[in-house]
Amino acid sequence: MWIEQDNKLQASFTFNDFIEAFSFMTQVAILAEKQNHHPNWSNVWNTVDIQLTTHDAGNTVTKKDRKLAASIDEIYANYQKST
């Protein structure tokens, strides 16, 4: 699901509706804060687009990005089970 391009990990996540998408974003926000690593993202109705890069490492992809991406995938998997 994640694509590494232009020194970023990028992925799109689709949900049943805006409420699910926003709930997902809330869970990711709490996780990102705990990891002290914050994504660049956007939300349009039922789709969340996320880009991860480590600013402290010169805007490149690092282990920190890969760790957050894996955690985001775990959160997203819970939404797929309920569909």
C-alpha positions as CSV (number, residue, x, y, z in Angstrom):
1,M,0.0,0.0,0.0
2,W,2.8,2.5,0.8
3,I,4.8,3.8,-2.1
4,E,8.2,5.4,-1.6
5,Q,8.6,8.3,-4.0
6,D,10.2,11.8,-3.9
7,N,11.8,11.1,-0.5
8,K,8.3,10.3,1.0
9,L,6.3,7.3,2.0
10,Q,2.8,7.8,0.5
11,A,-0.5,6.0,0.9
12,S,-4.2,6.6,0.4
13,F,-6.8,5.0,2.7
14,T,-10.5,4.7,1.7
15,F,-13.4,4.4,4.1
16,N,-17.2,4.0,4.0
17,D,-17.8,7.6,4.9
18,F,-16.4,10.8,6.3
19,I,-17.0,9.8,9.9
20,E,-14.9,6.6,9.5
21,A,-12.2,8.6,7.8
22,F,-12.1,11.2,10.5
23,S,-12.1,8.5,13.2
24,F,-9.1,6.9,11.5
25,M,-7.3,10.3,11.4
26,T,-8.0,10.8,15.1
27,Q,-6.4,7.5,16.0
28,V,-3.4,8.2,13.7
29,A,-3.0,11.6,15.3
30,I,-2.9,10.1,18.8
31,L,-0.4,7.5,17.7
32,A,1.8,10.1,15.8
33,E,1.9,12.3,18.9
34,K,3.0,9.4,21.0
35,Q,5.8,8.7,18.5
36,N,6.6,12.4,18.1
37,H,6.3,12.0,14.4
38,H,3.6,13.8,12.5
39,P,2.3,13.1,9.0
40,N,1.5,15.4,6.2
41,W,-2.0,14.5,5.2
42,S,-5.3,15.5,3.7
43,N,-8.9,14.3,3.9
44,V,-11.6,14.6,1.3
45,W,-14.9,12.9,2.3
46,N,-14.0,9.2,2.7
47,T,-10.3,9.3,1.6
48,V,-7.2,10.1,3.7
49,D,-3.9,10.7,1.9
50,I,-0.8,10.5,4.0
51,Q,2.8,11.4,3.3
52,L,5.6,10.5,5.7
53,T,9.1,12.0,5.7
54,T,11.6,12.8,8.5
55,H,12.3,16.5,8.6
56,D,15.2,16.1,11.0
57,A,16.9,13.8,8.6
58,G,16.7,16.2,5.7
59,N,13.2,15.3,4.5
60,T,14.1,11.7,3.7
61,V,12.5,8.4,4.6
62,T,13.8,6.8,7.8
63,K,13.0,4.0,10.2
64,K,10.8,6.5,12.0
65,D,8.6,6.8,8.9
66,R,8.5,3.0,8.3
67,K,7.5,2.4,12.0
68,L,4.7,5.0,11.8
69,A,3.5,3.5,8.4
70,A,3.4,0.0,9.9
71,S,1.4,1.3,12.9
72,I,-1.0,3.2,10.5
73,D,-1.5,0.0,8.6
74,E,-2.5,-1.8,11.8
75,I,-5.1,0.9,12.5
76,Y,-6.5,0.7,9.0
77,A,-6.7,-3.1,9.2
78,N,-9.3,-2.7,12.0
79,Y,-11.5,-0.7,9.6
80,Q,-11.2,-3.3,6.9
81,K,-12.4,-6.0,9.4
82,S,-15.5,-4.1,10.2
83,T,-16.5,-3.5,6.6
